């Protein structure tokens, strides 16, 4: 009898629990999403390098950034302010005094053909176009731009002395009375003298002796360039030397008011009378050419000019000189 009563009690309690569950479920909302669960994905959070640290969570971004400091542009050194006096250009062909040629250290420098050069005559006068010789006076023969190139086989000190019946009117570098001493000559023709570099020794002279060659050739102006190139090639000038020769002489000869020009080259004996050059140590080869130009209204001839069949060979220490004069008398 007791066993039956216990079973009935258990049965009754179970029914009460079922009814209680149903009653509570109707009172509380049921989350239907739990009945159909979805898969949640987690996105990878990129790593951030450097000083900016970013912590990323869903919907939250925390950024730690250092407070920016105003950048100051780098200051470049301020160049010193220099004032360079503007000097007038050295004039051409005016023959008047110009003490302010546009040359550095223009003491005792005057202008010649638009360039400031040393002048051995009256330093208050500016030489005329071709040569300072034209400012000396009458009774002189002017030899324009003799230049001397030196080509030793190795670096050496060279002395160059001029013996002329007259004066050196213009020279670069300045020609002392004792001559150019201890010129450092390089095999490529570069020269160093008293701390400055040169490509040649340049001078002009006013001499009291006159040499008028009797042999030569007559060239018309239209053939002047071709003929001078041929002449200087036969006489042994290199292309660089020939270029300088043509740049100097061709414009001057072209300006002459004459259709023809008598051209000659002084012999060694004739040249030594007006322009003797001593070089020490003595060169193995010394190529010398001093031209004589005379404007002509009419051609004269026949005339001859003896030239070497082939240019001189440059063997060993070689020196080269060219220059000339224009006879307008």
Buried (B, 14 or more C-beta within 10 A) or exposed (E): EEEEEEEEEEEEEEEEEEEEEEEEEEEEEEEEEEEEEEEEEEEEEEEEEEEEEEEBEEEEEEEEEEEEEEEEEEEEEEEEEEEEEEBEEBBBEEBEEBEEBBBEEBEEBBBBBEBBBBBBBEBEBBBBBBBBBBBBEEEBBBBBBBBBBBBBEEEBEBBBBBEBBBBBBBBBBBBEEEBBBEBBBBBEBBBBBEEEEBEBBBBBBBBEEEBEBEEBBBBEBEEBBEBBBEBBBBBBBBEEBBEBBBEBBBEBBEEBEBEBBBBBBBBEEBBBBBBEBEBEEEBEBBBBBBBBBBBBEEBEEEBEEEBEEEBBEBEEBBBBBBBBBBBEE
